Amino acid sequence: MHLKLLLLTCSMLFVGCAHGPCKTLGSIFGCDYVTKVEPPPKQDLSIQLPVFDSTLHTEADLDGYVFQAIRIAANDYLGRDTAESSCDRQQSSYGYRASRSGDIVFVRIDFKPENCGGDIDMLDGGATYAISVDGRILRRSLDGFGP
């Protein structure tokens, strides 16, 4: 009986709690789904944030599955950016195009030399991926390595 009461009390402590002491306790039990992104130390209040309405021109309007597929493909093809990454190995040096067809997202990655100052030329600087909406890479084709 005491064990059931203890388990009930502990479970009530962790349900819906994502801050403060629960954050520390939750991480002990492998439950650290708390956002780890810190706000910028000092915000630039001179920047006017736009209103995202139908009149605003945007570069992209992605659903979560398409965004996830692009991230998975970029991490697979280039790896995660590090401070030591050369310009031609940084994800920001590439262009990304995506098309969703049912439960598959097709992603095309191409090197953009202008993002590296135009100094680097690559003959085979890209890849094409098919990624399922559940995050699995179904197929990859790297330029210069055949189909």
C-alpha positions in Angstrom: 0.0 0.0 0.0 2.8 2.4 0.9 4.6 1.6 -2.4 1.4 2.5 -4.4 1.0 5.8 -2.5 4.7 6.6 -3.1 4.4 5.8 -6.8 1.2 7.8 -7.1 2.8 10.8 -5.4 5.9 10.7 -7.6 3.9 10.4 -10.8 1.8 13.4 -9.8 5.0 15.4 -9.3 6.2 14.8 -12.8 2.9 15.1 -14.8 2.8 18.3 -16.8 5.9 19.7 -15.1 8.6 21.1 -17.3 10.3 23.8 -15.2 12.2 24.4 -11.9 12.8 21.4 -9.6 10.9 19.1 -11.9 13.4 19.8 -14.7 16.2 18.5 -12.5 14.2 15.5 -11.2 12.9 14.7 -14.7 16.4 14.6 -16.1 17.4 12.1 -13.5 14.7 9.8 -14.8 15.7 10.4 -18.5 12.8 12.8 -19.1 14.5 15.9 -20.3 12.1 17.1 -23.0 12.5 20.7 -21.9 13.5 23.3 -24.4 17.2 23.9 -24.2 17.3 27.0 -26.4 18.2 30.0 -24.4 16.8 33.4 -25.4 19.4 35.8 -26.8 21.3 37.6 -24.0 20.4 41.0 -25.4 17.8 41.6 -28.0 18.2 44.2 -30.8 15.0 46.2 -30.3 15.7 48.3 -33.3 14.7 45.4 -35.5 11.0 45.7 -36.4 9.4 42.2 -36.6 7.0 41.8 -39.5 3.4 40.7 -39.3 3.1 37.3 -40.9 -0.2 37.7 -42.8 -1.2 37.0 -46.4 0.5 40.2 -47.7 4.0 39.3 -46.5 6.4 37.7 -49.1 8.1 34.7 -47.5 11.0 32.6 -48.7 9.4 29.4 -47.6 6.2 28.1 -46.1 6.9 24.5 -44.9 4.9 22.0 -43.0 6.6 20.2 -40.2 7.2 17.0 -42.2 8.9 18.9 -45.0 11.1 20.8 -42.6 12.0 17.6 -40.8 12.9 15.9 -44.1 15.2 18.8 -45.1 16.9 18.6 -41.7 17.4 14.9 -41.9 18.8 15.0 -45.4 21.1 17.9 -44.6 22.4 16.1 -41.5 22.9 12.9 -43.4 24.6 14.5 -46.4 26.7 17.2 -44.6 26.7 16.2 -41.0 26.0 18.8 -38.3 27.8 22.1 -38.6 30.8 22.6 -36.3 33.1 25.5 -35.7 35.7 23.5 -37.7 33.5 22.9 -40.7 34.9 24.4 -43.9 32.5 26.6 -45.9 31.8 23.9 -48.5 30.7 21.5 -45.6 28.3 23.9 -43.9 24.6 23.4 -44.3 24.1 27.2 -44.9 26.3 26.9 -48.1 23.7 24.8 -49.8 20.2 25.3 -51.3 17.3 23.1 -50.5 14.2 22.2 -52.5 11.5 19.8 -51.3 8.4 18.3 -52.7 5.9 16.2 -50.7 4.0 13.3 -52.3 1.8 11.5 -49.8 3.9 10.1 -47.0 7.2 10.8 -48.9 9.1 14.0 -49.0 11.7 14.4 -51.8 14.6 16.7 -51.0 17.2 18.1 -53.4 20.4 19.6 -52.0 22.7 21.7 -54.2 25.9 23.5 -53.4 25.7 27.3 -53.8 29.2 28.7 -54.4 28.0 32.3 -53.9 27.4 31.3 -50.2 31.1 30.7 -49.9 32.2 33.9 -51.7 32.1 32.2 -55.1 35.6 30.8 -54.5 34.8 27.1 -54.5 33.6 25.1 -57.5 32.2 21.6 -57.2 31.3 19.3 -60.0 29.3 16.9 -57.9 27.9 19.0 -55.1 24.5 17.7 -54.3 22.2 14.9 -53.4 18.6 13.8 -53.8 16.7 12.1 -50.9 13.3 10.4 -50.4 12.3 10.6 -46.7 9.2 9.2 -45.1 7.1 11.4 -42.9 8.2 9.2 -40.0 11.8 10.4 -40.5 13.3 7.3 -42.3 15.6 7.8 -45.3 14.0 5.6 -47.9 16.5 6.4 -50.7 19.5 8.7 -51.3 21.3 9.5 -54.6 24.6 11.4 -54.3 25.8 13.3 -57.3 28.7 11.5 -59.0 27.9 8.1 -57.5 25.2 6.8 -59.9 21.5 6.3 -59.2 
